[in-house]
């Protein structure tokens, strides 16, 4: 996506660049104070967090990277776009920026990508905020297995690479109320994937829903390391991708967590209930 195509009223941030794996990683780094690191999933990018970045930059240092292959980051054809590789690169960025005592805010694939850091460096993590995400293996989940087989195969590759299926169709379909996704905002999710050569990373993550099961399982087996961290879970209850059973599993694993349920919201609380999300985020961070 050309930066000249960005609506700077929607996304008014001066981007920074970090060199990793021989490629350019774009990130936002605004404000000062205790760091809050936002981790997106697919097919989104730091634009997803724009309202939270603006809300918190007056009191915190807010950092939001575009995973390699997404947003304004480079999209090299030969890159490793597995969630484990995204997690490794996020850790390298946190280390390079010398962020200390961080709060991790994660969504979708950002869960395993970001929580990998919390499990690897728990002494440097102050608290967690989880939004409609997961961490465990998808083995045995027939819906996810069928989805990953379909979209991870030749047909899925065609749909993702030739039709931009993830950003064009799956993203709006994950809203409880599609009217909350304006054409202007949707254009900012479509823009980074302007042609087939730029759409590899979302397709790889569709495939990795199940191909990375062993990696997810390894993370989930360490979940007790998260149980002592102050945690807030914000959940859109009309999420067709990650239904209420996911929330229940999180509550069982993290009984200390504060839970915010959004009954009329789908997979994207950031877009469907931004004011409510911001209010809960600010309350959690100052508590």
Secondary structure, DSSP 4 states (H G I P E B T S, - for coil): --GGGS-TTT----EEEEEETTEEEEEEEE--SSEEEEE--SS--GGGGHHHHHHHTTTSEEEEE--TTSTTS---TT---SHHHHHHHHHHHHHHTT--SEEEEEEETHHHHHHHHHHH-GGGEEEEEEEEE--S--TT-HHHHHHHHHHHSHHHHHHHHHH-HIIIIIHHHT-SSGGGS-HHHHHHHHGGG-SGGG-HHHHHHHHHHHHTHHHHHHHHTTGGGTTTSEEEEEEETT-SSS-HHHHHHHHHH-TT-EEEEETT--S-HHHHSHHHHHHHHHHHHH-
